[in-house]
Amino acid sequence: MPTFTALTTLAGKTAAEALGEAMERLDPEPVGVGVFELEDGSGLWEVGGYFTEPPDRAGLALLEALHDARPFVISELPETDWVAKVRRELAPVEAGRFFVHGSHDADKLPKGAEPLLIEAAMAFGTGHHGTTLGCLLALDRLVDAGFVGRSVADIGCGTAVLAMAAARIWSDPVIASDIDAVAVDVAQANVRANGLEDRVRCVEAAGFDHPDLMAAAPFDLIFANILKGPLIALAPDLTDALASGGRAILSGILNEQADDVLAVYSRLGTNTLARDEIGEWTTLTLGKV
């Protein structure tokens, strides 16, 4: 069965969400609608619909005009077994002592490596992206330096790969949280697949607004692999939740945005311990005074 996509961009979250809701009322109906902020600092949002038959071009044109969006780009995708394709293209990732892989590559585990199983069907946050890879390498470096995380939180956890990495190293429970309920379900599935149910607890939360997070604070280590805007908005709560002498590993930051993030966290009492660039992305390791 062919799949058709209709994609556009426009400014602002509110306008993008309104357009996404309007797209759901098209005839033929889309089988799914996505609304995402572009990670380039432009302030633009992408709105996309997925259809099993050609979308109504006139209806889309009307939505463009009503919501001040750019013209929709309509494409027909070839029939593809996407999971099989991802399995072929997502080679295992080695990040220091960590080995991120699908079950089809389990036999390639290097001796002494810490395995992190992420299946192709749940492949957002696999370690291939510079942000996740940067966080894993930063964690690896902390472990090598003798740092011990007795209380760890992974905020905006996605697949929970960072939470699981910490749980592979330290025996104390880790809390993984995400604002998106689907991401939490995926995180829980990954935790079960890795046999870490007794060491990683997954919760749905906006920032630190959850009883489990509040009860577990202060944290020795906090991961926040999100975006510049949320990182800055979260800065007061994150630094409050960080123990004295604790560490924060932050990513989802374009290289040119790193100084802005650092300025905010510095004013709140953190020192920069490391600043790593992988491609266009920066990962920051901070320490609380």
Salt bridges, closest charged atoms under 4 A:
GLU89 OE2 - LYS85 NZ 2.87
ASP105 OD2 - HIS104 NE2 3.32
ASP105 OD1 - LYS108 NZ 2.89
ASP140 OD1 - ARG97 NH1 2.63
ASP144 OD1 - ARG97 NH2 2.98
ASP212 OD2 - ARG201 NE 3.14
ASP259 OD1 - ARG275 NH1 2.75
ASP260 OD2 - LYS228 NZ 3.06
ASP276 OD2 - ARG141 NH2 2.68
